[in-house]
Amino acid sequence: QVHLVESGGGLVQAGGSLRLSCQASVSPGTMAWFRQFPGKEREFVVAMTWIAEITYYADSVKGRFTVSRDNAKNTMYLQMNSLRPEDTAVYYCAARDLFGIVTGEGLYGYWGQGTQVTVSS
């Protein structure tokens, strides 16, 4: 069982930056960030394997968002730069026990509570 606690959302102007954090109770196999727009299903943002730090980004955030981790703290970070109004969403941290990059929401068994990111124009 993995318990996830997110932090770091907020309000920022377009072009600005935010960093999200997700602390896991134990080291998972793979962690990911998803986001959910109002009235829509969750959308994959990025995934990272805990071992080897293999990463995979959605095209919509590639070059603007960077995922990283602090192994000692069991914490994953999402550095979001050059934010756009269309990045406004609730961002969720997710984890799975297995090692390997997957993008399907249903393949992650553990979820954080979500944190709101709002980008004003």
FENJOBEL-V854761 format. One record per residue. N is the residue number from 1. SS is DSSP state (helix for helix, strand for strand, loop for the rest). PHI is phi in radians with two decimals (NA if undefined). Layout:
BEGIN
<<N | SS | PHI> <N | SS | PHI>>
END
This chain:
BEGIN
<<1 | loop | NA> <2 | loop | -2.08> <3 | loop | -1.84> <4 | strand | -2.05> <5 | strand | -2.20> <6 | strand | -1.75> <7 | strand | -2.75> <8 | loop | 1.92> <9 | loop | -1.25> <10 | strand | 2.82> <11 | strand | -1.89> <12 | strand | -2.53> <13 | strand | -1.39> <14 | loop | -0.98> <15 | loop | 1.60> <16 | loop | -1.47> <17 | loop | -2.33> <18 | strand | -2.52> <19 | strand | -2.18> <20 | strand | -1.71> <21 | strand | -2.18> <22 | strand | -2.46> <23 | strand | -1.73> <24 | strand | -1.76> <25 | loop | -1.26> <26 | loop | -2.48> <27 | loop | -1.19> <28 | loop | -1.60> <29 | loop | -1.36> <30 | strand | -2.51> <31 | strand | -2.18> <32 | strand | -2.67> <33 | strand | -2.04> <34 | strand | -2.15> <35 | strand | -2.43> <36 | strand | -2.28> <37 | loop | -1.50> <38 | loop | -0.95> <39 | loop | 1.31> <40 | loop | -2.09> <41 | loop | -1.36> <42 | strand | -1.12> <43 | strand | -2.04> <44 | strand | -1.17> <45 | strand | -1.97> <46 | strand | -2.82> <47 | strand | -2.28> <48 | strand | -2.55> <49 | strand | -1.37> <50 | loop | -1.20> <51 | loop | -1.59> <52 | loop | 1.36> <53 | loop | 0.90> <54 | loop | -1.28> <55 | strand | -2.18> <56 | strand | -2.58> <57 | strand | -1.95> <58 | loop | -1.20> <59 | loop | -1.02> <60 | loop | -1.16> <61 | loop | -2.08> <62 | loop | -1.04> <63 | loop | 1.56> <64 | loop | -1.98> <65 | strand | -1.86> <66 | strand | -2.36> <67 | strand | -1.74> <68 | strand | -2.65> <69 | strand | -2.56> <70 | strand | -2.03> <71 | helix | -1.09> <72 | helix | -1.14> <73 | helix | -1.79> <74 | loop | 0.90> <75 | strand | -2.13> <76 | strand | -1.87> <77 | strand | -2.11> <78 | strand | -2.24> <79 | strand | -1.53> <80 | strand | -1.98> <81 | loop | -1.99> <82 | loop | 0.86> <83 | loop | -1.15> <84 | loop | -2.12> <85 | helix | -0.95> <86 | helix | -1.29> <87 | helix | -1.49> <88 | loop | -1.07> <89 | strand | -3.05> <90 | strand | -1.59> <91 | strand | -1.76> <92 | strand | -2.06> <93 | strand | -1.58> <94 | strand | -2.41> <95 | strand | -2.56> <96 | strand | -2.45> <97 | loop | -1.29> <98 | loop | -1.41> <99 | loop | -1.51> <100 | loop | 2.48> <101 | loop | -1.33> <102 | loop | -2.39> <103 | loop | -2.01> <104 | loop | -1.37> <105 | helix | -0.99> <106 | helix | -1.23> <107 | helix | -1.56> <108 | loop | -1.87> <109 | loop | -1.67> <110 | strand | -2.19> <111 | strand | -2.38> <112 | loop | -1.42> <113 | loop | -1.42> <114 | loop | 1.60> <115 | strand | -2.42> <116 | strand | -1.41> <117 | strand | -2.08> <118 | strand | -2.16> <119 | strand | -2.00> <120 | strand | -1.61> <121 | loop | -1.56>>
END
